[in-house]
Amino acid sequence: MSAPTAVRPAPPARVPRGRGTGARDNRDGLLMVAPTVVVVVAVIVVPVLWNVVLAFQDLTLLQVRDAGLFQSLSVENFVEVFTGSGFWQALLNTVVYSVAATAGSLAVGLAAALALRRPFPGRGVVRALLLLPYVAPVVAVAFTWKTMLNPQFGVLNAWGTSFLGWDEPIDFLGDRTWALATVVGFEVWRYFPFAFMFLTARLLAVPKEIEEAAVVDGTSLLQRFRHVVLPQLAPVIALLCVLRLIMTFNKFDDVYLLTGGGAGTEIAAVRVYDTLTGRFDVGGAAAQAVVLSVFLAVALYCYVRFFVRRQEES
């Protein structure tokens, strides 16, 4: 007598999703993102649009409260921005400051990442100490630098006149010859740990087999860095260039705390602040901010258009 054949149960019928289910899912998704949208609109979109409206009005700080939304619109603020020599000098200072500080911080961060790449006793402690300039409060480190560079009682001038043969103390923050370079040096020192962290993380992911094969082929240390390590770091370096340029272009607190924008260090953000608080010119400050935003947007578009796309194609 043959054994009975097991009958497999039929798979459950797939119930089609109706329009009501899809609409309910869409509604639930909108409800989930609604708080984020409200915060972005309230914190970013509305202030930006309000700044654009103020840029077309001739207002002082005392008139903002009673001003209408579209009261007496004009382009006089933008004409003053483009025809005034002070704005272009501030913009030039901003470009020099941003490019030099970005290049310097990346170079120092890359050197530090390469120097601490191989394990040695105490490497973790050294890495932690290198992060101190970045995590320390900017007010504290700026005050430390101002004290250290003071021409009367600063330690740097004391060493220079005692051991380096300086004829007289140097006012690093008050002399136009040294002020901008000093501010750039402060920016490099403060933000090279930012590049150091990114580059160190990428170096940990570089395959050791590639470098070992290059060593077997008899390449030098410089050749291994140029042809093996640097191509692996290129995407991270490109990203850091963009991030640091954006951050430095909008930087205000470092320069203002060190020099207040004097001695040829007036950058665009400091000029906007001085226009608002010194002249109480709300419209002029808003117009300068809009022009700077346009310059930065054009620069970012050019970067994405020519560099990012080429990198993706390659």
KABEL-V368133 format. One record per pair of residues at least 4 apart in sequence whose C-alpha atoms are under 7 Angstrom apart, sorted by the first residue. I is the first residue (numbers start at 1). GAP is how many residues later the second one is. If there is no record, write none. Layout:
i:I gap:GAP
i:I gap:GAP
This chain:
i:17 gap:4
i:18 gap:4
i:19 gap:4
i:20 gap:4
i:21 gap:4
i:22 gap:4
i:23 gap:4
i:24 gap:4
i:25 gap:4
i:26 gap:4
i:27 gap:4
i:28 gap:4
i:29 gap:4
i:30 gap:4
i:33 gap:4
i:34 gap:4
i:35 gap:4
i:36 gap:4
i:37 gap:4
i:38 gap:4
i:39 gap:4
i:40 gap:4
i:40 gap:5
i:41 gap:4
i:41 gap:5
i:42 gap:4
i:43 gap:4
i:44 gap:4
i:45 gap:4
i:46 gap:4
i:47 gap:4
i:48 gap:4
i:49 gap:4
i:50 gap:4
i:51 gap:4
i:51 gap:235
i:52 gap:234
i:52 gap:238
i:54 gap:229
i:54 gap:232
i:55 gap:22
i:55 gap:228
i:55 gap:229
i:55 gap:231
i:55 gap:232
i:56 gap:17
i:56 gap:18
i:56 gap:19
i:56 gap:21
i:56 gap:227
i:57 gap:15
i:57 gap:16
i:57 gap:17
i:57 gap:226
i:58 gap:225
i:59 gap:4
i:59 gap:5
i:59 gap:222
i:59 gap:223
i:59 gap:224
i:60 gap:4
i:60 gap:220
i:60 gap:221
i:60 gap:222
i:61 gap:219
i:61 gap:220
i:61 gap:221
i:63 gap:4
i:67 gap:4
i:75 gap:4
i:76 gap:4
i:77 gap:4
i:77 gap:206
i:77 gap:207
i:77 gap:210
i:78 gap:4
i:78 gap:209
i:79 gap:4
i:80 gap:4
i:81 gap:6
i:81 gap:207
i:85 gap:4
i:86 gap:4
i:87 gap:4
i:88 gap:4
i:89 gap:4
i:90 gap:4
i:90 gap:176
i:90 gap:177
i:90 gap:178
i:91 gap:4
i:91 gap:176
i:91 gap:177
i:92 gap:4
i:93 gap:4
i:93 gap:172
i:93 gap:173
i:93 gap:174
i:94 gap:4
i:94 gap:155
i:94 gap:173
i:94 gap:174
i:95 gap:4
i:96 gap:4
i:97 gap:4
i:97 gap:87
i:98 gap:4
i:98 gap:147
i:98 gap:150
i:98 gap:151
i:99 gap:4
i:99 gap:146
i:100 gap:4
i:100 gap:84
i:101 gap:4
i:101 gap:83
i:101 gap:86
i:101 gap:87
i:102 gap:4
i:102 gap:139
i:102 gap:142
i:102 gap:143
i:103 gap:4
i:104 gap:4
i:104 gap:84
i:105 gap:4
i:105 gap:83
i:105 gap:86
i:105 gap:87
i:105 gap:90
i:106 gap:4
i:106 gap:86
i:106 gap:89
i:107 gap:4
i:108 gap:4
i:108 gap:84
i:109 gap:4
i:109 gap:83
i:109 gap:84
i:109 gap:86
i:109 gap:87
i:110 gap:4
i:110 gap:86
i:110 gap:89
i:111 gap:4
i:112 gap:4
i:112 gap:84
i:113 gap:4
i:113 gap:83
i:113 gap:86
i:113 gap:87
i:116 gap:7
i:119 gap:4
i:122 gap:4
i:123 gap:4
i:124 gap:4
i:125 gap:4
i:126 gap:4
i:127 gap:4
i:130 gap:63
i:131 gap:4
i:131 gap:62
i:132 gap:4
i:133 gap:56
i:133 gap:57
i:134 gap:56
i:134 gap:57
i:134 gap:59
i:136 gap:5
i:137 gap:4
i:138 gap:4
i:139 gap:4
i:140 gap:4
i:141 gap:4
i:142 gap:4
i:142 gap:115
i:142 gap:116
i:143 gap:4
i:144 gap:4
i:145 gap:4
i:146 gap:4
i:146 gap:112
i:147 gap:7
i:148 gap:6
i:148 gap:7
i:148 gap:8
i:149 gap:5
i:149 gap:6
i:149 gap:7
i:149 gap:8
i:149 gap:23
i:150 gap:4
i:150 gap:21
i:151 gap:6
i:151 gap:18
i:151 gap:19
i:151 gap:20
i:154 gap:4
i:155 gap:4
i:156 gap:4
i:157 gap:4
i:157 gap:12
i:157 gap:13
i:158 gap:4
i:159 gap:4
i:159 gap:5
i:160 gap:4
i:160 gap:5
i:160 gap:6
i:161 gap:4
i:161 gap:5
i:161 gap:6
i:161 gap:7
i:161 gap:8
i:171 gap:4
i:172 gap:6
i:172 gap:7
i:172 gap:10
i:173 gap:5
i:173 gap:6
i:173 gap:9
i:173 gap:86
i:174 gap:5
i:174 gap:89
i:175 gap:4
i:175 gap:88
i:176 gap:87
i:176 gap:88
i:178 gap:4
i:179 gap:4
i:179 gap:84
i:179 gap:86
i:180 gap:4
i:180 gap:84
i:180 gap:85
i:181 gap:4
i:182 gap:4
i:183 gap:4
i:183 gap:72
i:184 gap:4
i:185 gap:4
i:186 gap:4
i:187 gap:4
i:188 gap:4
i:192 gap:4
i:193 gap:4
i:194 gap:4
i:195 gap:4
i:195 gap:45
i:196 gap:4
i:197 gap:4
i:198 gap:4
i:199 gap:4
i:199 gap:37
i:200 gap:4
i:201 gap:4
i:202 gap:4
i:202 gap:31
i:206 gap:26
i:208 gap:4
i:209 gap:4
i:210 gap:4
i:211 gap:4
i:211 gap:13
i:211 gap:17
i:212 gap:4
i:213 gap:4
i:214 gap:4
i:214 gap:5
i:214 gap:10
i:215 gap:4
i:219 gap:4
i:219 gap:5
i:220 gap:4
i:221 gap:4
i:222 gap:4
i:223 gap:4
i:224 gap:4
i:224 gap:5
i:225 gap:4
i:225 gap:5
i:226 gap:4
i:227 gap:4
i:228 gap:4
i:229 gap:4
i:230 gap:4
i:233 gap:4
i:234 gap:4
i:235 gap:4
i:236 gap:4
i:237 gap:4
i:238 gap:4
i:239 gap:4
i:240 gap:4
i:241 gap:4
i:242 gap:4
i:243 gap:4
i:244 gap:4
i:245 gap:4
i:246 gap:4
i:247 gap:4
i:250 gap:19
i:251 gap:18
i:252 gap:4
i:252 gap:17
i:252 gap:18
i:253 gap:4
i:254 gap:4
i:255 gap:4
i:255 gap:5
i:255 gap:6
i:256 gap:4
i:256 gap:5
i:256 gap:14
i:261 gap:4
i:261 gap:5
i:261 gap:6
i:261 gap:9
i:262 gap:4
i:266 gap:4
i:266 gap:5
i:267 gap:4
i:268 gap:4
i:269 gap:4
i:270 gap:4
i:271 gap:4
i:272 gap:4
i:272 gap:13
i:272 gap:16
i:272 gap:17
i:273 gap:4
i:274 gap:4
i:275 gap:4
i:275 gap:5
i:275 gap:6
i:275 gap:9
i:275 gap:10
i:276 gap:4
i:276 gap:5
i:276 gap:6
i:276 gap:9
i:281 gap:4
i:282 gap:4
i:283 gap:4
i:284 gap:4
i:285 gap:4
i:286 gap:4
i:287 gap:4
i:288 gap:4
i:289 gap:4
i:290 gap:4
i:291 gap:4
i:292 gap:4
i:293 gap:4
i:294 gap:4
i:295 gap:4
i:296 gap:4
i:297 gap:4
i:298 gap:4
i:299 gap:4
i:300 gap:4
i:301 gap:4
i:302 gap:4
i:303 gap:4
i:303 gap:5
i:304 gap:4
i:304 gap:5
i:305 gap:4
i:306 gap:4
i:307 gap:4
i:308 gap:4
i:309 gap:4
i:310 gap:4
